[in-house]
């Protein structure tokens, strides 16, 4: 039976090779017509949401890759039959074309050319007239080609030809050899020319060629005479004229000039003009300043010129016209800008009549919104949508002014004094202790020792991984402790201590000691609110903070607001950090070295390079805590020599790093690419030279420019975190504002909170952009406000389309009041070999985290937690093995060519261009 099955497989594979011409299926399927693909989709019973060709191909590829022998046989048999039909249609086309030529004496070469020309056209589009016209054109071209070869010319258009002719251009008694491209007209027309005797036709063409040469000689002499008269050219001609021999010239006054000489000539004549070159154009611009409403606007006026126009202006001594163009363009731009402002101001005055809004305030409002646009675009040319935007925001402000009084009355009902949200903390006579110091100074160790002595306490960690380490640390000392994070709980019924992530603070259970780790995170744009909540609301008699000096001012101000005593304990680093004098190239790394960069792609790219010579561990933020911990263990226990990481290692990982090298001196922070701050460099550098492991830590970089930046910033002063501090909209706030606004639309509630909420004390409404983005989604579903709030707080990134789909699925189950199943994971390969496969696995781990997090909010609906945890274990093992053994090369999904990890697309440029050509043909 096995032999028979093997025979069938061999037969199928031979059929595939023959039909697909040894191409892989993913490429071969692109060669079939839309009609064939639609038919195959029907045969396979595929129900696509779209009938777009790309979508159909994607589904068929998936069925092929996942299909067994019978499925693949169905596909091959169908395509084979379609190929036979196509060949039959082609045969009928051949018969049709040859029938048109039945009474015409043609050569085999002509027959072949006509068949090639018409074979791709539909049969009903092939007519005798078209075939004969093509035959006449081919024969005409054959005669013209004979003329071309005889006297070295090239026919163009219906009655012209061109040729190349050498000349000498003389300047300062120096001859410069040049080649001119000359065009001449056939005065009797090409149709009459081919009717002549061959020798007569050649004689006629030679005469026309001679006359055209004479005309160009006259033009060349005029050009020589003209360049002597242009003063600004005299200093540059000896450098410019040698360029004339580089390529044939059609128009002498379009003779190319190297851009560096063009810039030099313009700078000598008009120093304020700036030139930039493009492929076909030269942009000429000038900077201006204009005062509007007592504010100065800086802008540029630019004109794109075809290069030939610039060349001509130089050779004809008319570059003054370009400056005149810029001046005229500036006057027109100012006129249109003033008209834009007048119309905008008129509309705003009209809209604000009922509230007597001052005109000078309207002008200030206009310039406040317009100035950033002008400065950003460097242009006074503003589109109507800018005016519409200003009018919209102004209209919203007027609306706010009208509603201000009633809104203030409503806001009086909300919780303005933030500390009152935490009644247990307010009832205690709390003492705040701040252990201040750099990394590796023992401040956290000291705090944990105090926690262990306490009869009850809590450790609040910035990361789930650190919460787990805190849990194990306390448990190792025989303390009954529970672990609580956003996605798991290990509850000891007899526990006196809790180790948790900071967001999981329980502000209702009184404790003796609470340790808040990494308090400088209070200044973080996205999570700082959690540290503010913890500092204000930790329900402990003694609250011990650990962190760096940049948080000292903020902590002091918050303690003043709380009217609670603050004791500051300074810690010093236990061993020194040494700045290296030279950059360290990749091939000269030593064991116990960590390389820090700031993106997952950079980490994996560096891993591919370093793995050639060293064993490597990697750590970056997108990895689950379990994988990060395993990678750190491998490095700590010597299984890997080098650690490549993002700044995910900057917080709390205890690693035997002797040397820490920066691969970059800048990072993208979600809004912009910027240089690292002194605080970031010191926090990351502190991971080197761990006390008890190395006498000193060494800080360096992979290249000299990066090392220079690190040295400068390393010696810089820590900038204190600034007030106010962000505080998050609590569930109490959301429910109360919803009641005030009489709405359960979470997005509107959060927007109201962000725009209007004012607090007593040094606080401001937090950056809740990501929460508001999720609110837009949850508002699409019919669920209550409290449920919406919990879903909007969930740890999910909408950057991943897969995670957004899962997120929506979970909400849908809750909307329908159903239990939410966890999707089982199919069989995994041994390891991920491509970058995309690794990303997919990381997304699935995030799916597990989301499911487990929601299970704590909706315990009666998210019941498959054990399956989720087992799936997480499988995925973590898969990712760990992949990180150890793979280099994550990226390949074109069509042809398989190797792509850079930083390349944006999943197919190469060559395949993309081929697809575009196919689409145009269709």
N, C-alpha and C positions, 0 to 999 in steps of 0.2 A: 504493500500500500504506500509506504514511504517513497519507494522508487518511482511509482506512478505519479505521486504528487510532485516529486522533484522533476520528473520529465515535463509535467505541465508548466512548472515554474520556468524551466529553461526555455521552453517554447514561447512563453509569454515574454520573457526578457529579450529573446531574439527579435520578436515582433516589435517590441518597444524600441530597440536599438535601430532597427531598420526604418521604422516610421518616423522616429524623432531625430534620425541622423546623429546618434550618439550624444545628443544634447540632454542635460538633466530635465526632468519633467517641468520644474518651475519655469525654465526658460522656454521649453518647447511649446507649452500651452499658449504662450503669447503669439505664436505664429498662426493660430486658428482664428477664423472670422467670428464676428459677433453672432451670426446666425447659428454657427456650429456650437458655440459656447452656450447660447440659450437652450438649444436642443439637449445638450449634455446635462444642463442644470435640471431640465424637466425629467430626463431619464433617471437622474440620481435623486429625484424628489426633494430637491432643495428649495426652501422657501425663503428667498432673500428679502430684506427690508427695502432693498434698492435693486434696480436693474442696471446700474452703472457697470461698465465693463470691468473696472478695477475690483469692485465688490464681488462680482461673479467669479473672477479669476482667483481671488483670495479664498472663497468658499471651496472651489474645486481643488485648489492646492491643499487645503486642510483635509478634505476627504481623501485625497491621494496619500498624503503623509500618514494619516491615521488608518487607512484602509487595509483590509486583508486581501488575500489572493482573489477571491470572487469579486470584490469591489473593484480592484484594479483591472481585472479582466473585462468587466462591464465597460469601464472607461476606455480601455484600449480598443475593444471591439467596435464601440460606437465611433471613435475617432478614425479607425481604419476604414469603416464603411463611408464615412464622410469624405475621407481622402480619395476613395475610389470614385465617388460622385464628382468630386472636384476635377479629377483627371479626365472623366468623361466629358464634363463641360468644356475643359480645355481643348479636347480633341474636336468637339463640334465647332469651337471658335476657329481652329486651324483650317478646317474644311471651308468655313464661311469666307475667311480672308483669301484663301487660294482660289476660290470660285470667282472673286472679283478680278483676279489677275489672269484669268483663263485665256483671254485673247490678247494679252500684252506680253511682249518679249522682255522678260526680266532675268537677271542673273540669280544664281543661288544665294549670293551674299545679300541681294536686295530682298529676296523672299525672307531670309532669316531676320533681317533688320525690321521688316514690317511685322513679322510675327511677334518679335520682342516688344515692339512699340504698342501693339493693340491687345496683347494677351491678358493684361491686367484689367482691361476695360470690360464692362458688361456687354453681352452679345447684342442687346437692342440698341447700344450706343455706337456700334461699328457699322458704318455705311460705306458704300462703294466710293462715294464722293470723297470721304475722309481718307480712305486708303489710297486713292489715286493722287489726291493732293499731297499726301505724305511722300509718295513715290516721286512726284515732280520735285518736291523740296529736296529730297535726298540727292537726286541727280544734279540739281542746280548746285548744291553744296559741293558735290564732287568736282564739278567744273571749276568752281571758284577756288577750291583747295588746290587745284592744279595751277591756276594763275598765281595763287599765294606762294607756292613753292618756287615757281619760276623766277619771280622778281622780289621775293622776301617781303611780302605785305600781308596784312590781315584785314579781311572785310568786316565792316561793322554796319549795322542797320540795313536800310533798303538801297542806299546808293552811295556808300562811302567806304573808304579803306584807310588804314593807318599803317605806319612803319617807323622804324627807328633810324636816326641819322646822326653820325658823329660830327661835331664842330669843335672849334676852339674859341673860348671867350678870353679876350685879352684885357689885362689890368696891370698897370705899371710895368709894361713890357714883358709881363709873364703870361704865357698861354695856359689856360686851364681847359683840359679836354672834357667835353660834356656830351651827353647823348640826349637829343630831343625826340620826343614822340610827336610825329607829324600826321595830321589828318588831311585827307583830300577827298573831294567829291567826284563821283563818276557822272559827268554832265549828261551822258546819254542814258543813264540808268542801268542797273545790273541786268535787267531782262533783255535789253537791247545788246548789252555787252556780250552776253553768252551766245548770242546769235551770230556774232562775228566769227570770221576765220580765226583760229588760235593765234597765229602770228600777228594778225591785225589787232586783236584784242591786247596782246602783250605790248605792242608798239604804242597803242593808245594809253595803257596804264603807265608805261615808262615815261611818256610825255607829261602826264598829269603829276607823276611823282617828281619830275625835274622842276616843274613850275611851283610845286608846293615847297621844295627845298629852297628855291630862290626867295620865295616870300618869307620863309623863316630866317634866312640870312639877313634880310632887311630888318626884321624884328630884332634879331640879335645885336645888330649894330646900334639900333636905337637904345636897347637895354644897356649896352656898354657905355654909351654916351651919357645916359641918365644917371647911372650909379656914381659917376665922377662928380655930379652936381649935389649929391646928398651929403651934407657935412657930417652928420652923426654916423654915417657908414664908414668913413675913411679909416677910423681907428680899428675897425673890426673886419674889414673886407678880406684881409690876408688870412684871417681865421675862418671866415664864413665860406669863401669861394671854393676851397677844397671840397666842401660838401656837395658841390654840383656834380662831381663825378660818381656819387654814390648810387644813383638810380636814374632811369629815364625821366625827363621833365616834359610835361605836357604844355604848361603855361609858364613862361619865364618869370612872370611876376608872382607865380605861386611856388617859386623855388623854395624848398624847405630850408629853414634856419634852425639850428639847435636851440632848444628852449633856454639854455643858459645864456646865449648871446641875446635872445629876445628880451630876457629879464634885464640884462645889463643895459641894453639900449633904452628900454623904457625907464629904468631907474635913473639913467643919466638925464633923460628929458623931463620925466615927471616922477619925482622921488616918492610921492604919496600913493601912487597906484601900486596895487598888489596883483601879481600874476600867479595863477595855478593852472597846471595843464591836466587835461583829461585825454582820453583816447583820440577823440576827433575834435575836441574843442580846447580853447584857452579861455579861462575865466579871468576877467579883469575887474577888479573891485577897488573901491575907495571907502575909507571909514569917515563917518560924519557924526556930528553931535547936534541934537536939537532940544531946545528947552520948551517943555509943554507943562502948563499948570505948575510952574516953579520946580519942575523936576527935569533933569537932563537924561535924555535917551541917547544911547549909543547904538549905531546901526551901520550896516554896509550897503552900498549900492553896487550891484554886480551885473555884468553883461557877459554872456557866453558868446564867443566869436568862433566861427569855424576857423581852423588853422590857416586855410588859404587866404582868408580875409586879413589876418594878422600879417602873413607873409607879404601880401600885396601892399598893405599900408606902409610897411617898412621899405619895400623896393620902390614905391612910388612917392615917398616922402609925404605921406598923408596920415601920420600917426596922431597929429593934432586932432583929427576928426574923432578919434577914440576918446580923448579927454572930453571933447564936446558932447559925445554920446553920453558919457557918465554924468556930466553936469545936467544935461537935459533930462536924463532918467531920474536924477535926484530931485529936480524941480517938480517933475510929474508925480514922484512918490510922495513928496511933502504935500502937494496940492490934494492928492487923493486921501492922504492920512488926515489932513485937517477937515476934509469933507466927511470922512468917517467919524471923527470925533464930534463934529457939529451935529450930525444926524443922531449919534448915540446920546449926546447930552440932551438934545431936544426930546427924544423919547423918554429918557429918565425923568426929566423935569415934568413932562406931561403925566407920567405914571405916578409921580409923587406929589401932585398938586393937593391932594386931600389932607396931607399931613405936613405941608409947608416945609419940606426937606430943604435945607440950605444948599444953594447952588455951589458954594465953595466946597461943601462936603461931598456933593455929587462929583465934582472934579477930582477931589482926593480919592473917591471910590473908584473912578474910572482909571486914574493913573496907577492905583495900587494893583489893579487886575491886569492892566495893559502893559505896564513896565516889564514884568517878568517875561511876558510873551515876546516883546520887542528885543529884550536883552538876550533871551534864549535863541531866537531865530535870527537875530542881527538884521532885522528887516522891519520897515514901516508898513509893509504890505500885509494888511490884516483882512482875513476873510469874514464874511457876514456871520459865520458860526461863532466867531469870537464876540461880536456884538450881541448875538443872541444869548451867549453864555453870560455876559456881563448883565444883560437885562434880566435874565433868569435869576441870577444870584441877588441882584438888586431887588427884584420883585419878592424874593423870599425874605430879604431883610425887611422890606416894608411890611410884609405880612407879619413878620416877627414883632416889629414895633407895635403894630395894631393889637397883637395878641399878648404883648409883654405883661401888661398889668394882670390879666386873668391867669396867665401862666405862672407868674410869681406867687400868686395866691395858692395855686395848686402845688407848686414846688415846696411851699412852706410845710406841706404835709409829709414830704419825703425825709429820709434819714440823712441829715446834712453833717452831723457830728459823727464822723466815721467810727470813733472809738466806742460809741454806744452799741455798735453791732456785736460787741463781745462783752456781755455782762459778767461772765465768770472772771475774766481777766481784770475787769474793773473792780470786782469785789475783793481782790487779793492785794495785799500790800507788796507789790512785786519789786524785786531788785534786778536791775539789768547789768550784766557784766559783759564787756566787749574785749575778747582776746584778739588784739590787733597785731598783725605781723605778716611778713612775706611767707611764701611757701617754704616748707621744710624747716619751720621754726618751732614746731611742737605745740602750736596753739590748739589744734583740733584734738591732739592726744591729751592735752591737759583738760580740755572740756569733757572728753569722754571719761577720763578718770573721775571727775566730779559726778558725772551722770551715774557711773557704776556704784558710787558710795550712797547715792540717794535711795530713799525707800520706794520712790516711784518717779518715773521720768519718761521723757520722749526724746528721740533723736530725729530731727527733720533734715533730710538730705536733699540735695539738688537733683539727684539722679536715682533711678530705680536700682542701678548697680551699686551705688554707694549706700542706699538704704539696706540692701542685702548684705553688704560688707559690715555695716553697723550692727545688723541683726546677728550675724555670725560672731562678731567681736564680743557682744554682750553675752551671747549664749555660751561662748567658750569660757567665760568667767563664772559660769554657773548661775546666771541671772535668768529668771523666767521672763521671756520677752516674746512679743508678737510682731510679725511683719505685716505692714499694710501699704500696698502701692495701688496705683490706679488699675492694675489688672490681676493682682493676686493677693491673697491673704493667707498667712500662716498664723493661726490663732492658738495661743496657749491660754487655756481657761484660768490658769493660776498666774498669768503674767502680771508683773508690776511695772514693766517697761514696754515701750512701743518704739519700733524703728520704722519710719515711713518716709515717703516722698513728701516734699513740703506742701504740695497741693492737698494732701490728705489730712492736714491738721484737723484734729477734733478739738474745737474751742470750748466744749462743754464739760470736759472731764478734768477735775483739779489734780495737779501734779506738784511734786516738790521741785524738780529740775527739768528744764527743757533746753536742749542744745539746738541752736539754729545755725547750720553750717553754711559757709560761703555767703555771708550777709551782703557782700558787695553786689550780688546778683539783684539786689533791690533796684538797681539802676537799669536792668535789662528791659528793652523795649517791649518784649512780648510776655515775659514771665515775672517781671519785677513785682507785680501786684501780690504774688504769693508770699514773697518775703515781707512785704508791707503788712499783709494780713497776719503773718506769723509774729512779727515784732510787736504789733499792736494787740493781737488776740491770743497769744500763747498763754494758756491757763495754768501758769506755774509760779511758785513763789520766787524761784530764781530762774532767770532766763539768761543763758550763756550764748553769746554770739561769737562766731569766728569769722574772720575775714581780713581783707587788706585795708591799708590806710586810706584809700580813696573813699571808703564808706563812712569814715569817722564823723565828718561834718553832718551827714544826713542822719546818722544814728543819734547824734547829740540833739539835733533839732526835733526829731520825733519824740525823744525822751522829754524834752521841754514841753512839747504839746501834750504828752501824756501825764506830765507832772510826776514822773517817776525817776528815782535816783539812778545815775549811770556811773559805773566804775570801769575805767579803761585800764587794761593790763597789756603792756607792750611786750612783744616777743621778738627776738632777733634770730636770723637764720643761723643754723648750727654749723654749716660748712660753707665755704665761699663758692661763688660762681666766677669762672674765668672766661673772659672774652677771647676767642682765638684771633690770632693776627692775620691769618690767611684763610681764604675760602678752601673748602674740602671737596674735591671732585668725587663723583660717584664711585670711581674705580679705586679710591684710596680710603674707603670706610674701614673703621675698626669695629669689632664686636661691642655690644652694649651701646650702639649708636641709634638714636631716634631721628628720623627726618620728618619735619612737620610741613604740611602744605594745607590748602584750604578748600579743596573740593574732592569729591569721591573720584571723579575722573582722573585728577592729578595723582591721587593716591595709587590707583590701579595702574596708571601709566608708569609711575616711578617703580612700582612693584615689578612690572614687566622688565624694566631695565636692570634693577638691582638683583633680581632673582637669578640672573645669569651667573653671578659670582658668590651670592650669599643666600642663606636661608632667611626668610622674611616673615614677619607678622604684620598685619594691617589693622588699624582701628580708625573708624570714621562714624559720624553720628547716625547714619542710616542703618547701621548694623544693630541688631537687637542687643540688649545688655548681656545676654548669655554668650553671644558670639564674641562681643568685645572682651568679656571676661576671659574666655578661652584663649583668644589671641594674646591678651596680656599675660596669661599664665605661661603660654609657650615661650614668650620673650623672657619672662621672669625666671623660668626654670632652665633657660639655655637651649631650648629646642630650636629657637631661631636666633640669629645673630643681630639682625637689624629690625627695627620697628619703624614702619611708615604710617603716619597718622595725620588726621586733621587736628584742630584744636580741641577735639573731643577728649584728648588726654590731659587737657589743662586743668581739669577739675577732679582731684582726689585719687587718681589711679596711682598706686604705690608700685613703681617700676624701677628696676636697676639700671637706669639710664645714666651712663657716664658722660656721653657727648650728645648734645641736642643741636641739630642743624636745621635751619630754616631753608625751605626750597623756594619760598616766595616772601616778599615783604609787603604784600597787599592781599586783600580778600574782598569778595563781593558779599555785602552784609544784608542782601535782600532788596536794597534800594540803589546802591551804587558800589562801584569798585573803588576802594580807598586803601591808603597805607595803614598798616597795623598801628594801634595806639601803644603808648608806653605801658599802660595797664595790661593789655593783651600780651605784649612781649614778655613782661615780667612774670605774668601768670604762667605762660607756657614754659619760659626758661627755667622757672622754679622746679620743673620736673626732673632737671638734670642734677646729678650728684646727690642722690638720696642719702640722708644721714644713716650711718651704719653700713652702707653699701660701698660708697666711694668717698675719699677724702675731699675731693672737689668736683664740681660740675663744670663742664666745658660747653660754651655756647658759640656756635658758628653758623655758616651758611654754605650752600652749594656753589654760589658764585659771588664775585667781589661786590657788584652793586647791591645785592641783597645784604651782604655782610656790613656794608657801609651804613645802610638804613638801620639795621639792628643795633649797631654800635651807638649811633646817635640817639635812638629812642631808648636804649637800655639805660643810658646815663641821664635821661630826662626825668622831669618831676612828674609824680603821679597827679593827674588832674582830679580834684574832688568831684564826686557825683553831685550833680546839681539838683536843686529843688525846682518845682514840686515833684513828688513821687506819685507814680501811677497807682490807682486803685481800681479794681475790677467791679463791674456791676454784679452785685450779689443776687441770689434768687429773691431775697426780700425786696431789693430795689426793683427788680423786673416786675414782680407781682404788684407792687405799689404803683409804679408808673403805668402799668397796664390798666389798673383800676382808674387812675387819674385820667388817662387818655381814652378810656373806655374802648380798649382794643386788645386783641390777643395776637396782633401782628408783631412778632418778635423783632423783626428788622426795624420797624418804626420805633419800637420801645428803646432798642439799643441806640439808634440814631439820636433819639431824644436825650438819652443818658449822656452820650458823647458830646452833644452840642450844648446842653443846658445845665448839666449837673455841676454844682459848685459845692465845695466842702469847707468846713471849718478846719483849720490846720493846713499843713504843707502838702496838700494832695490835689490831684487832678484826675479826671476820668481817664482810664487807661486806654492805650491803643488796642481797640477791639476789632480791627479790620478783618482778621481771620474769623472771628466769632460772627461778625455781621455777614460775611460771605456764606457761612454755614446757615445763618438765619434765613437768608434768601431761599435756601433749599427747603428747610423745615417748614417755612410758611406755605409751601405748596401743598402740604398734607393736612388732613383734618385731625389734628391731635391737640391736646390741651397745652396751655402756656408753660406749665411746669415741665412737661415732657419735652417741649420744644427747647427750653432752656438747657436741659441736660444734654440733649443731642447737639446743641450748638457749642457746648463745652467739650465735646468728644475730641480725642486726639486723632484727627484725620486731616490729611493734606489733599486738597482738591487738585494739586498738580498732577496726581496720578489718576487717569481716567478710570482705571480698574477700581481704585479705592472709592472714588465717587459713586461708581455703579453699586458697589457693595453697601456703601452708606445709605444710598437711596433704598436699596432692597430691605435693609433692616428697618428703616422708618416705615416702609410700606407694610411690613408684618405687624408693627406696633399699631399702625392706623387701623388694621383689620382685626386687632385684638387677638393675634395668633402668636404661638410660640415661635421663636426665631431659630431655625436650624443652622448649624455650622456646616458649610460645604466641605465634604470630604476631599482629601488630597489624593490624586492618582499616584501612580508609580513614578518616582523621581529617577532621573539618570544618576550615574555614579557621582557626577560633579558638573558644575556649570562651566562650559568652555567659552561662552561668549559673554560680553558685557550685558547684553539684553537679558540673557537667562539669569544672571545674578540679580539684575534689577527686579525681574519678575518674582524671584524668591524673596527678596527683601519686601516687596509689596505684600506678599502673602503673610509674612511675619507681622507686618503692620495691620493686616486684616485680623490676625489673631489678637493683637493688642487691643484693637477697637472692640472686638467681640467681648473680650474679658473685661474691659473697662465698662462697657454697657451692662455687663452682667451684674455689676455692683449697684447700678442705678435701677435696673429692671430685672431683679433676680428671678421673678416668676415667669419671665419670657425668654431669657437667654439661658437655656438649661444645658447646652452641650459644652460646658466648660472643660470637662475632662478630655473630650475629643479635641478641643481647641488647643489645650496644653500639649497633648501628644503630637498634634500637628506641628506646634511650635518647636518641639524637641527634634522632630524629623527634619524640619526646615533648617534649624540651627546647625544640625550635624552636616546637612548637605552644604550649607554656606561655609562652615568651618573647613570641610574637605576641599571645597572649591577654592577658598582663599589660600590654602596650603599648596594646592597642586596645579592651579590654572593661572594663566596670564591674561585671560579675558580679552583676547584679540577680537576685533569687531570686523565682520565681513559683510559684503554686499549680499543682500538676500536673493539676488537674481543670478549674478555671475560668480559670486564667491570670492571676489578680489578683497584683499586685506584693506581695512579702513582705519584711520586714526580714531582713537577713543573720543577725541574732541570734535570729530566730524558730526554734523548735525543730523544727517539723514541716514536711512537704512539701506539706500541703494546708491551706487557710485554715480558720478557725473556721466560716464559713458553710457550706462544703462538708462539713466534718466533721459539723455538726449535721444537715444534710440526709441524710447517710448513716445516722446514728443513727435518724432518723425512719423511713427505709425499712426498716431492720432490725427496728424495733419492729412495723411493719405486717406484715412477713413472719411 
